[in-house]
């Protein structure tokens, strides 16, 4: 890494919101450490980012595992991370009684356990230095009980609460903590969660990940504690999440995420 450019760490950076976030930081003069578990997409993303003039270190590591988290932290040894965005996450759709417990556990391992285990050393170093920005990809899902996506929504509720608590703890240290909350975004998330084809949320129009990332970047750099990022529709969902009763939100989420609610494909004329 260079001595003249600040350094940003982005996890889950091979595609989707994470890759667009990496583009934002590269465009604004940052060198990068980018992480993902998939080797070829990560290397492709890193090469594209290097073409912007950034120095980029790609770290392939599965953050669901202790070994993967150690690999990433080891790659950061000796580096000053000015901004860290813990973006890597995974979802799982379906009724809780039907989903595989191992899949549910992977959601917890990545969205919760990895978040805590990476945030601890990163935030300690920033507080000791008196400078830095730590950010988390939360979700508007954090604001509602996730019928037919219960573990994922609960994991994002953890992330949201965790981030806001940390922001309060470090508010006088020169360090900022931001949780940004996208809505349904046009990434591979719903395919990986098994929700792309047979749920309303999987088949509906989604936000542009570039727009989400641009707004998230602005929120992080402004030191905002929370920000709903994406379209006006997503921002309206964020406002509704603050006022609707949990029971109503759980029923709404059911209509979006229950298998079999997906829009029927259009028939050719």
Buried (B, 14 or more C-beta within 10 A) or exposed (E): BEEEBBBBBBBBBBBBBBBBBBBBBBBEEBBBBBBBBEEEBBBBBBEBBBEBEBBBBBBBBBBBBEEBBEBBBEBBEEBBBBBBBBBBBBBBBBEBEEBEEEBBBBBBBBBBBBBEBBBEBBBEBBBEBEEBBBBBBBBBBBBBBBBBBBBBBBBBBBBBEBBBEBBEEBEEBEBBBBBBBBBBBBBEBBEEBBBBEBBBBBBEEBBEBBBBBBBBBBBBBEEBBBBBBBBEBBBEBBEBBEEBEEEEBBBBBBEBBBBEBBEEEEEEE
